[in-house]
Amino acid sequence: MILTVTPNPAVDQVITLEEPLEPDSVQRGEETRFDSGGNGVNVSQLVRALDGETLATGIVGGFTGYFIEQNLAEFDVPTDFEETTDGPTRLNTTIHAYSEEAIQTNRVDDPAETERVRYQLTQSGPAASKELIDDLVETVVEHDPETVYIGGSLPPGMDAADVDRIAAAGDWETAVDVHGDILDQLEERYEYCRPNETHLQEATGIEIDSINACEEAAIELQKRGFERVIATMGEEGSMIVSGEQTLFAPAPDVDVVDVVAAGDAMFGAILWAHQQGWSDETALKAGVAAARKLITTSGTSVRDLDIEETIDDVRVWQLQT
């Protein structure tokens, strides 16, 4: 089983406007959607879409925390969250609206062909007490999974030492997807980590301006105690760096609808693939295929995913180091 820990989950609210965002005005969204969010939550949904065994835990509170639990139940994802009384789970808002400049300069009659601008507002979330973190560690231990995934931002009151505590609390493989400053402070050994370009640069101090630089930084992390580093570079592609080799896959050439949670989909598919006994090469192909499905879909999750439909279309090659 892949158990996911999301210490600071969120409800993701996405609002679409058919006009530019204006200050000091009341505007009506043409479309609004709500999704349960947070890296671990997204990974559990992806693993479940692959018909894998998973359980989502973390810290939730208030009406937004209740929404996350109910929403995950709709996706058949089992949950065992710790509840805080210090405030509701975060509500993060994204607004897609046309920019005034794009409207004025676009010569196409159909405004739908004008690219929208994305505005994002995130919250820090309620603080996590020492007692609540203790309870979270105990919950993970009680379920005794094969793989523990810890991902997303940390709430106030939780730090890298607490992530290390979870990793060291049982005989399981641990995967992390945390911000670069936290990644740099981890001291336990981890089987997996998945930094994006920003987090990789924060953790290593290496400027990620090319595929070779990305590989260099990923190798640096691998030497620090991360057995496999899955580095993602957006439109450039992604790679798996292990002690044996570096495998690279270019980004899929598709019409992008929404990139939110694409990295989580990739990581979740790779973890699931390794539990099937697949090689790093096939696992990376599975990850890219899952990410491709997510970026061509609105929202952060899908209910069913057949990797075999597109996995053979993914190209992977070994970099010469």
Contacts in CASP RR format, 6 or more apart in sequence:
PFRMAT RR
TARGET T0000
AUTHOR 0000-0000-0000
METHOD contacts of the structure
MODEL  1
MILTVTPNPAVDQVITLEEPLEPDSVQRGEETRFDSGGNGVNVSQLVRAL
DGETLATGIVGGFTGYFIEQNLAEFDVPTDFEETTDGPTRLNTTIHAYSE
EAIQTNRVDDPAETERVRYQLTQSGPAASKELIDDLVETVVEHDPETVYI
GGSLPPGMDAADVDRIAAAGDWETAVDVHGDILDQLEERYEYCRPNETHL
QEATGIEIDSINACEEAAIELQKRGFERVIATMGEEGSMIVSGEQTLFAP
APDVDVVDVVAAGDAMFGAILWAHQQGWSDETALKAGVAAARKLITTSGT
SVRDLDIEETIDDVRVWQLQT
1 53 0 8 1.000
1 54 0 8 1.000
1 55 0 8 1.000
1 143 0 8 1.000
1 145 0 8 1.000
1 146 0 8 1.000
1 147 0 8 1.000
2 43 0 8 1.000
2 44 0 8 1.000
2 47 0 8 1.000
2 52 0 8 1.000
2 53 0 8 1.000
2 54 0 8 1.000
2 145 0 8 1.000
2 146 0 8 1.000
2 147 0 8 1.000
2 149 0 8 1.000
2 268 0 8 1.000
2 271 0 8 1.000
2 272 0 8 1.000
2 275 0 8 1.000
3 54 0 8 1.000
3 55 0 8 1.000
3 56 0 8 1.000
3 57 0 8 1.000
3 140 0 8 1.000
3 143 0 8 1.000
3 145 0 8 1.000
3 147 0 8 1.000
3 148 0 8 1.000
3 149 0 8 1.000
4 40 0 8 1.000
4 41 0 8 1.000
4 43 0 8 1.000
4 44 0 8 1.000
4 47 0 8 1.000
4 54 0 8 1.000
4 55 0 8 1.000
4 56 0 8 1.000
4 57 0 8 1.000
4 148 0 8 1.000
4 149 0 8 1.000
4 150 0 8 1.000
4 151 0 8 1.000
5 40 0 8 1.000
5 57 0 8 1.000
5 58 0 8 1.000
5 136 0 8 1.000
5 140 0 8 1.000
5 148 0 8 1.000
5 149 0 8 1.000
5 150 0 8 1.000
5 151 0 8 1.000
5 166 0 8 1.000
6 37 0 8 1.000
6 38 0 8 1.000
6 39 0 8 1.000
6 40 0 8 1.000
6 41 0 8 1.000
6 56 0 8 1.000
6 57 0 8 1.000
6 58 0 8 1.000
6 59 0 8 1.000
6 151 0 8 1.000
6 152 0 8 1.000
7 58 0 8 1.000
7 59 0 8 1.000
7 128 0 8 1.000
7 136 0 8 1.000
7 150 0 8 1.000
7 151 0 8 1.000
7 152 0 8 1.000
7 153 0 8 1.000
7 154 0 8 1.000
7 155 0 8 1.000
7 158 0 8 1.000
7 162 0 8 1.000
8 38 0 8 1.000
8 59 0 8 1.000
8 90 0 8 1.000
8 125 0 8 1.000
8 128 0 8 1.000
8 152 0 8 1.000
8 153 0 8 1.000
8 154 0 8 1.000
8 155 0 8 1.000
8 158 0 8 1.000
9 36 0 8 1.000
9 37 0 8 1.000
9 38 0 8 1.000
9 40 0 8 1.000
9 41 0 8 1.000
9 58 0 8 1.000
9 59 0 8 1.000
9 60 0 8 1.000
9 65 0 8 1.000
9 68 0 8 1.000
9 89 0 8 1.000
9 90 0 8 1.000
10 37 0 8 1.000
10 38 0 8 1.000
10 64 0 8 1.000
10 89 0 8 1.000
10 90 0 8 1.000
10 91 0 8 1.000
10 92 0 8 1.000
10 122 0 8 1.000
10 123 0 8 1.000
11 34 0 8 1.000
11 35 0 8 1.000
11 36 0 8 1.000
11 37 0 8 1.000
11 64 0 8 1.000
11 65 0 8 1.000
11 67 0 8 1.000
11 68 0 8 1.000
11 89 0 8 1.000
11 90 0 8 1.000
11 91 0 8 1.000
11 92 0 8 1.000
12 34 0 8 1.000
12 35 0 8 1.000
12 36 0 8 1.000
12 37 0 8 1.000
12 38 0 8 1.000
12 92 0 8 1.000
12 94 0 8 1.000
12 260 0 8 1.000
12 300 0 8 1.000
13 32 0 8 1.000
13 33 0 8 1.000
13 34 0 8 1.000
13 91 0 8 1.000
13 92 0 8 1.000
13 93 0 8 1.000
13 94 0 8 1.000
14 32 0 8 1.000
14 33 0 8 1.000
14 34 0 8 1.000
14 35 0 8 1.000
14 93 0 8 1.000
14 94 0 8 1.000
14 95 0 8 1.000
14 96 0 8 1.000
14 299 0 8 1.000
15 29 0 8 1.000
15 31 0 8 1.000
15 32 0 8 1.000
15 93 0 8 1.000
15 94 0 8 1.000
15 95 0 8 1.000
15 96 0 8 1.000
16 29 0 8 1.000
16 30 0 8 1.000
16 31 0 8 1.000
16 32 0 8 1.000
16 95 0 8 1.000
16 96 0 8 1.000
16 97 0 8 1.000
16 116 0 8 1.000
17 27 0 8 1.000
17 29 0 8 1.000
17 30 0 8 1.000
17 95 0 8 1.000
17 96 0 8 1.000
17 97 0 8 1.000
17 98 0 8 1.000
18 29 0 8 1.000
18 30 0 8 1.000
18 98 0 8 1.000
18 111 0 8 1.000
19 27 0 8 1.000
19 97 0 8 1.000
19 98 0 8 1.000
20 97 0 8 1.000
20 98 0 8 1.000
20 99 0 8 1.000
20 100 0 8 1.000
20 103 0 8 1.000
21 27 0 8 1.000
21 95 0 8 1.000
21 97 0 8 1.000
21 117 0 8 1.000
21 119 0 8 1.000
33 298 0 8 1.000
33 299 0 8 1.000
34 67 0 8 1.000
34 71 0 8 1.000
35 71 0 8 1.000
35 299 0 8 1.000
35 300 0 8 1.000
35 301 0 8 1.000
36 45 0 8 1.000
36 67 0 8 1.000
36 68 0 8 1.000
36 71 0 8 1.000
36 72 0 8 1.000
36 300 0 8 1.000
37 68 0 8 1.000
37 92 0 8 1.000
37 261 0 8 1.000
37 300 0 8 1.000
38 151 0 8 1.000
38 152 0 8 1.000
38 264 0 8 1.000
39 151 0 8 1.000
39 152 0 8 1.000
39 177 0 8 1.000
39 264 0 8 1.000
40 56 0 8 1.000
40 149 0 8 1.000
40 150 0 8 1.000
40 151 0 8 1.000
40 152 0 8 1.000
40 177 0 8 1.000
40 264 0 8 1.000
41 56 0 8 1.000
41 68 0 8 1.000
41 72 0 8 1.000
42 261 0 8 1.000
42 264 0 8 1.000
42 265 0 8 1.000
42 300 0 8 1.000
42 301 0 8 1.000
43 54 0 8 1.000
43 149 0 8 1.000
43 151 0 8 1.000
43 264 0 8 1.000
43 267 0 8 1.000
43 268 0 8 1.000
43 271 0 8 1.000
44 54 0 8 1.000
44 55 0 8 1.000
44 56 0 8 1.000
44 72 0 8 1.000
44 77 0 8 1.000
45 72 0 8 1.000
45 75 0 8 1.000
45 77 0 8 1.000
45 300 0 8 1.000
45 301 0 8 1.000
45 302 0 8 1.000
46 264 0 8 1.000
46 265 0 8 1.000
46 268 0 8 1.000
46 269 0 8 1.000
46 272 0 8 1.000
46 290 0 8 1.000
46 294 0 8 1.000
46 301 0 8 1.000
46 302 0 8 1.000
46 305 0 8 1.000
47 53 0 8 1.000
47 54 0 8 1.000
47 268 0 8 1.000
47 271 0 8 1.000
47 272 0 8 1.000
48 54 0 8 1.000
48 75 0 8 1.000
48 76 0 8 1.000
48 77 0 8 1.000
49 75 0 8 1.000
49 301 0 8 1.000
49 302 0 8 1.000
49 303 0 8 1.000
49 304 0 8 1.000
49 305 0 8 1.000
50 269 0 8 1.000
50 272 0 8 1.000
50 290 0 8 1.000
50 305 0 8 1.000
50 307 0 8 1.000
52 272 0 8 1.000
54 77 0 8 1.000
54 78 0 8 1.000
55 77 0 8 1.000
55 78 0 8 1.000
55 79 0 8 1.000
55 80 0 8 1.000
55 143 0 8 1.000
55 145 0 8 1.000
56 72 0 8 1.000
56 77 0 8 1.000
56 78 0 8 1.000
56 79 0 8 1.000
56 80 0 8 1.000
56 81 0 8 1.000
57 79 0 8 1.000
57 80 0 8 1.000
57 81 0 8 1.000
57 82 0 8 1.000
57 136 0 8 1.000
57 139 0 8 1.000
57 140 0 8 1.000
57 143 0 8 1.000
58 81 0 8 1.000
58 82 0 8 1.000
58 136 0 8 1.000
58 139 0 8 1.000
59 81 0 8 1.000
59 82 0 8 1.000
59 83 0 8 1.000
59 84 0 8 1.000
59 126 0 8 1.000
59 128 0 8 1.000
59 132 0 8 1.000
59 136 0 8 1.000
59 155 0 8 1.000
60 66 0 8 1.000
60 68 0 8 1.000
60 69 0 8 1.000
60 81 0 8 1.000
60 82 0 8 1.000
60 83 0 8 1.000
60 84 0 8 1.000
60 89 0 8 1.000
61 83 0 8 1.000
61 84 0 8 1.000
61 85 0 8 1.000
61 87 0 8 1.000
61 88 0 8 1.000
61 89 0 8 1.000
61 126 0 8 1.000
62 87 0 8 1.000
62 88 0 8 1.000
62 89 0 8 1.000
63 88 0 8 1.000
64 88 0 8 1.000
64 89 0 8 1.000
64 90 0 8 1.000
64 91 0 8 1.000
65 81 0 8 1.000
65 88 0 8 1.000
65 89 0 8 1.000
67 89 0 8 1.000
68 81 0 8 1.000
68 89 0 8 1.000
69 79 0 8 1.000
69 81 0 8 1.000
72 79 0 8 1.000
73 79 0 8 1.000
75 301 0 8 1.000
75 303 0 8 1.000
80 139 0 8 1.000
80 143 0 8 1.000
82 132 0 8 1.000
82 135 0 8 1.000
82 136 0 8 1.000
82 139 0 8 1.000
84 126 0 8 1.000
84 127 0 8 1.000
84 128 0 8 1.000
84 129 0 8 1.000
84 132 0 8 1.000
86 126 0 8 1.000
86 127 0 8 1.000
86 129 0 8 1.000
87 125 0 8 1.000
87 126 0 8 1.000
88 126 0 8 1.000
89 125 0 8 1.000
89 126 0 8 1.000
90 122 0 8 1.000
90 123 0 8 1.000
90 124 0 8 1.000
90 125 0 8 1.000
91 123 0 8 1.000
92 120 0 8 1.000
92 121 0 8 1.000
92 122 0 8 1.000
92 123 0 8 1.000
93 120 0 8 1.000
93 121 0 8 1.000
94 118 0 8 1.000
94 119 0 8 1.000
94 120 0 8 1.000
94 121 0 8 1.000
94 260 0 8 1.000
95 118 0 8 1.000
95 119 0 8 1.000
95 120 0 8 1.000
96 116 0 8 1.000
96 117 0 8 1.000
96 118 0 8 1.000
96 119 0 8 1.000
97 116 0 8 1.000
97 117 0 8 1.000
97 119 0 8 1.000
98 111 0 8 1.000
98 114 0 8 1.000
98 116 0 8 1.000
98 117 0 8 1.000
99 116 0 8 1.000
99 117 0 8 1.000
102 114 0 8 1.000
102 115 0 8 1.000
102 117 0 8 1.000
103 111 0 8 1.000
103 114 0 8 1.000
106 113 0 8 1.000
106 114 0 8 1.000
108 114 0 8 1.000
124 155 0 8 1.000
124 156 0 8 1.000
125 155 0 8 1.000
125 156 0 8 1.000
126 155 0 8 1.000
126 156 0 8 1.000
127 155 0 8 1.000
127 156 0 8 1.000
127 157 0 8 1.000
128 136 0 8 1.000
128 154 0 8 1.000
128 155 0 8 1.000
128 156 0 8 1.000
128 157 0 8 1.000
128 158 0 8 1.000
129 157 0 8 1.000
133 157 0 8 1.000
133 158 0 8 1.000
133 162 0 8 1.000
133 165 0 8 1.000
136 166 0 8 1.000
137 165 0 8 1.000
137 166 0 8 1.000
137 169 0 8 1.000
140 148 0 8 1.000
140 166 0 8 1.000
140 169 0 8 1.000
141 169 0 8 1.000
141 170 0 8 1.000
144 170 0 8 1.000
144 172 0 8 1.000
145 172 0 8 1.000
146 172 0 8 1.000
146 173 0 8 1.000
146 275 0 8 1.000
147 172 0 8 1.000
147 173 0 8 1.000
147 174 0 8 1.000
147 175 0 8 1.000
147 191 0 8 1.000
147 271 0 8 1.000
147 275 0 8 1.000
148 166 0 8 1.000
148 167 0 8 1.000
148 172 0 8 1.000
148 173 0 8 1.000
148 174 0 8 1.000
148 175 0 8 1.000
149 174 0 8 1.000
149 175 0 8 1.000
149 176 0 8 1.000
149 177 0 8 1.000
149 267 0 8 1.000
149 268 0 8 1.000
149 271 0 8 1.000
150 163 0 8 1.000
150 166 0 8 1.000
150 167 0 8 1.000
150 174 0 8 1.000
150 175 0 8 1.000
150 176 0 8 1.000
150 177 0 8 1.000
150 178 0 8 1.000
151 176 0 8 1.000
151 177 0 8 1.000
151 178 0 8 1.000
152 177 0 8 1.000
152 178 0 8 1.000
152 179 0 8 1.000
153 178 0 8 1.000
153 179 0 8 1.000
154 162 0 8 1.000
154 163 0 8 1.000
154 178 0 8 1.000
154 179 0 8 1.000
154 182 0 8 1.000
159 182 0 8 1.000
159 185 0 8 1.000
160 178 0 8 1.000
160 182 0 8 1.000
160 185 0 8 1.000
160 186 0 8 1.000
160 187 0 8 1.000
161 185 0 8 1.000
163 176 0 8 1.000
163 178 0 8 1.000
163 182 0 8 1.000
163 186 0 8 1.000
164 186 0 8 1.000
164 187 0 8 1.000
164 188 0 8 1.000
166 174 0 8 1.000
167 174 0 8 1.000
167 176 0 8 1.000
167 186 0 8 1.000
167 188 0 8 1.000
167 189 0 8 1.000
167 190 0 8 1.000
168 188 0 8 1.000
173 191 0 8 1.000
173 192 0 8 1.000
174 188 0 8 1.000
174 190 0 8 1.000
174 191 0 8 1.000
174 192 0 8 1.000
175 190 0 8 1.000
175 191 0 8 1.000
175 192 0 8 1.000
175 193 0 8 1.000
175 194 0 8 1.000
175 267 0 8 1.000
175 271 0 8 1.000
176 183 0 8 1.000
176 186 0 8 1.000
176 190 0 8 1.000
176 192 0 8 1.000
176 193 0 8 1.000
176 194 0 8 1.000
177 193 0 8 1.000
177 194 0 8 1.000
177 195 0 8 1.000
177 264 0 8 1.000
177 267 0 8 1.000
178 186 0 8 1.000
178 199 0 8 1.000
179 199 0 8 1.000
179 202 0 8 1.000
180 195 0 8 1.000
180 198 0 8 1.000
180 199 0 8 1.000
180 200 0 8 1.000
180 202 0 8 1.000
180 203 0 8 1.000
181 202 0 8 1.000
181 203 0 8 1.000
183 193 0 8 1.000
183 195 0 8 1.000
183 199 0 8 1.000
183 202 0 8 1.000
183 203 0 8 1.000
183 221 0 8 1.000
184 202 0 8 1.000
184 203 0 8 1.000
184 204 0 8 1.000
189 225 0 8 1.000
189 226 0 8 1.000
189 227 0 8 1.000
190 225 0 8 1.000
190 226 0 8 1.000
190 227 0 8 1.000
191 226 0 8 1.000
191 227 0 8 1.000
191 228 0 8 1.000
192 226 0 8 1.000
192 227 0 8 1.000
192 228 0 8 1.000
192 229 0 8 1.000
192 230 0 8 1.000
192 267 0 8 1.000
192 270 0 8 1.000
192 271 0 8 1.000
193 221 0 8 1.000
193 226 0 8 1.000
193 228 0 8 1.000
193 229 0 8 1.000
193 230 0 8 1.000
194 229 0 8 1.000
194 230 0 8 1.000
194 231 0 8 1.000
194 232 0 8 1.000
194 263 0 8 1.000
194 266 0 8 1.000
194 267 0 8 1.000
195 203 0 8 1.000
195 218 0 8 1.000
195 221 0 8 1.000
195 229 0 8 1.000
195 231 0 8 1.000
195 232 0 8 1.000
196 231 0 8 1.000
196 232 0 8 1.000
196 233 0 8 1.000
196 234 0 8 1.000
196 263 0 8 1.000
197 208 0 8 1.000
197 214 0 8 1.000
197 231 0 8 1.000
197 232 0 8 1.000
197 233 0 8 1.000
197 234 0 8 1.000
200 206 0 8 1.000
200 208 0 8 1.000
200 214 0 8 1.000
200 217 0 8 1.000
200 218 0 8 1.000
200 221 0 8 1.000
200 231 0 8 1.000
201 207 0 8 1.000
201 208 0 8 1.000
201 217 0 8 1.000
203 217 0 8 1.000
203 221 0 8 1.000
204 217 0 8 1.000
204 220 0 8 1.000
204 221 0 8 1.000
205 217 0 8 1.000
206 213 0 8 1.000
206 216 0 8 1.000
206 217 0 8 1.000
206 220 0 8 1.000
207 213 0 8 1.000
208 214 0 8 1.000
208 217 0 8 1.000
208 233 0 8 1.000
211 233 0 8 1.000
211 236 0 8 1.000
211 239 0 8 1.000
211 248 0 8 1.000
211 319 0 8 1.000
214 231 0 8 1.000
214 233 0 8 1.000
214 236 0 8 1.000
214 239 0 8 1.000
215 231 0 8 1.000
215 239 0 8 1.000
215 241 0 8 1.000
215 246 0 8 1.000
215 248 0 8 1.000
215 319 0 8 1.000
215 321 0 8 1.000
217 231 0 8 1.000
218 229 0 8 1.000
218 231 0 8 1.000
218 239 0 8 1.000
218 241 0 8 1.000
218 246 0 8 1.000
219 229 0 8 1.000
219 241 0 8 1.000
219 246 0 8 1.000
219 321 0 8 1.000
221 229 0 8 1.000
221 241 0 8 1.000
222 228 0 8 1.000
222 229 0 8 1.000
222 241 0 8 1.000
222 242 0 8 1.000
222 243 0 8 1.000
227 242 0 8 1.000
227 243 0 8 1.000
228 240 0 8 1.000
228 241 0 8 1.000
228 242 0 8 1.000
228 280 0 8 1.000
229 240 0 8 1.000
229 241 0 8 1.000
229 242 0 8 1.000
230 238 0 8 1.000
230 239 0 8 1.000
230 240 0 8 1.000
230 266 0 8 1.000
230 267 0 8 1.000
230 270 0 8 1.000
230 284 0 8 1.000
231 238 0 8 1.000
231 239 0 8 1.000
231 241 0 8 1.000
232 238 0 8 1.000
232 263 0 8 1.000
232 266 0 8 1.000
233 239 0 8 1.000
233 251 0 8 1.000
234 251 0 8 1.000
234 259 0 8 1.000
235 251 0 8 1.000
236 250 0 8 1.000
236 251 0 8 1.000
237 248 0 8 1.000
237 249 0 8 1.000
237 250 0 8 1.000
237 251 0 8 1.000
238 248 0 8 1.000
238 249 0 8 1.000
238 251 0 8 1.000
238 266 0 8 1.000
238 284 0 8 1.000
238 288 0 8 1.000
238 291 0 8 1.000
239 246 0 8 1.000
239 247 0 8 1.000
239 248 0 8 1.000
239 249 0 8 1.000
239 284 0 8 1.000
239 319 0 8 1.000
240 246 0 8 1.000
240 247 0 8 1.000
240 270 0 8 1.000
240 280 0 8 1.000
240 283 0 8 1.000
240 284 0 8 1.000
242 280 0 8 1.000
245 280 0 8 1.000
245 318 0 8 1.000
245 319 0 8 1.000
245 321 0 8 1.000
246 318 0 8 1.000
246 319 0 8 1.000
246 321 0 8 1.000
247 280 0 8 1.000
247 281 0 8 1.000
247 284 0 8 1.000
247 316 0 8 1.000
247 317 0 8 1.000
247 318 0 8 1.000
247 319 0 8 1.000
248 316 0 8 1.000
248 317 0 8 1.000
248 318 0 8 1.000
248 319 0 8 1.000
249 284 0 8 1.000
249 285 0 8 1.000
249 288 0 8 1.000
249 314 0 8 1.000
249 315 0 8 1.000
249 316 0 8 1.000
250 315 0 8 1.000
251 288 0 8 1.000
252 288 0 8 1.000
252 291 0 8 1.000
252 292 0 8 1.000
252 295 0 8 1.000
252 313 0 8 1.000
252 314 0 8 1.000
254 292 0 8 1.000
254 295 0 8 1.000
254 296 0 8 1.000
255 296 0 8 1.000
256 295 0 8 1.000
256 296 0 8 1.000
257 295 0 8 1.000
257 296 0 8 1.000
257 297 0 8 1.000
257 298 0 8 1.000
258 294 0 8 1.000
258 295 0 8 1.000
258 297 0 8 1.000
258 298 0 8 1.000
258 299 0 8 1.000
259 295 0 8 1.000
260 299 0 8 1.000
260 300 0 8 1.000
261 294 0 8 1.000
261 299 0 8 1.000
261 300 0 8 1.000
261 301 0 8 1.000
262 291 0 8 1.000
262 294 0 8 1.000
262 295 0 8 1.000
263 291 0 8 1.000
263 294 0 8 1.000
264 300 0 8 1.000
265 287 0 8 1.000
265 290 0 8 1.000
265 291 0 8 1.000
265 293 0 8 1.000
265 294 0 8 1.000
266 287 0 8 1.000
266 288 0 8 1.000
266 290 0 8 1.000
266 291 0 8 1.000
267 287 0 8 1.000
268 287 0 8 1.000
268 290 0 8 1.000
269 283 0 8 1.000
269 286 0 8 1.000
269 287 0 8 1.000
269 289 0 8 1.000
269 290 0 8 1.000
269 291 0 8 1.000
269 307 0 8 1.000
270 283 0 8 1.000
270 284 0 8 1.000
270 286 0 8 1.000
270 287 0 8 1.000
272 286 0 8 1.000
273 282 0 8 1.000
273 283 0 8 1.000
273 286 0 8 1.000
273 287 0 8 1.000
273 307 0 8 1.000
274 283 0 8 1.000
278 286 0 8 1.000
281 316 0 8 1.000
282 311 0 8 1.000
284 314 0 8 1.000
284 316 0 8 1.000
285 311 0 8 1.000
285 312 0 8 1.000
285 314 0 8 1.000
285 316 0 8 1.000
286 307 0 8 1.000
286 311 0 8 1.000
288 314 0 8 1.000
288 316 0 8 1.000
289 307 0 8 1.000
289 309 0 8 1.000
289 310 0 8 1.000
289 311 0 8 1.000
289 313 0 8 1.000
289 314 0 8 1.000
290 305 0 8 1.000
290 307 0 8 1.000
292 310 0 8 1.000
292 314 0 8 1.000
293 302 0 8 1.000
293 305 0 8 1.000
293 310 0 8 1.000
294 300 0 8 1.000
294 301 0 8 1.000
294 302 0 8 1.000
END
